């Protein structure tokens, strides 16, 4: 389903930009704006406000891969396209520096003629803005870096390889770690100041996004059912490839499993309340064990087949045996520990009991004498035809 705009907020936007080392008089580290000199690293800035994503402003640096990487046996890079929902080839490594909104302040100023003079491809006239991100925080958690640690190979640009892979110095002597830990970032965008502030102000981002499932991620049927009922959805959340914190990552990686387990648990409760008839065959030389053949009606399979097939794959179950003289009884006479047999070939006691397409076979035994159901009598049959004649099999 297409992503939805957050009502009352600007749409998500990506613009090319230039990024400076130290300050606006320093070297240009990366630029998506055409320059007279050769800048090998491209740069873009993105504001994300799409519903279902964490609202954020991210500075992206694009490092070109070696053009001969495949010929050298290094393979090709593929990246996920959020718009198309598929992975596509990419000729570059993208590293994102996402600003944590509560740790940064910003200023938006018109670019000076002196600064614009460094960009021969730009036209003057007030259509360019310098955005300065500033932070007084000394911790290392001011930004979230996306893509760092991904393989990067470009044998024709050894300085870029060392900058990305080994934290080597680049333009102006800056290393990658020094750059991402800076307390100030200077960015030039091709927007007028009021437009730049409208789109790229941290203060105007939508409220932070959180999945509504809390911080407890173990499976608890009652809690999970209440959580799902309190947060109904008609469509799936957006695909996530990065996370703002550990809980967001754990939520995304576990919630689908939790919801699937909840579905299976609910189906198991319904199946457990469904009365089904079975007939019994003594296990030779084992007076305390029986084979139980359970013919499953079509209406049962139509309703529960997907869950049923998964449940019997788990091999262990409890069979609830009720006296059919009291068909309206809601309380079973006892529980007999049982397990399913997935392959009956070679079991001589079952040779005269041909199976229907939806029949299942269990091995079952009564509980100890002191437990309920231990005295429950069962009818046993030597053949399927005998059971059918007695009316105990469907």
PyMOL commands that set and color helices and strands:
alter all, ss='L'
color gray80, all
select helices_A, chain A and resi 101-103+113-116+158-165+171-173+176-180+193-200+202-204+221-230+246-272+298-312+324-326+348-350+384-390
alter helices_A, ss='H'
color red, helices_A
select strands_A, chain A and resi 13-20+28-31+42-48+56-64+77-81+86-90+92-99+105-110+129-134+143-146+184-189+279-283+286-295+316-321+334-341+359-365
alter strands_A, ss='S'
color yellow, strands_A
deselect
rebuild
show_as cartoon
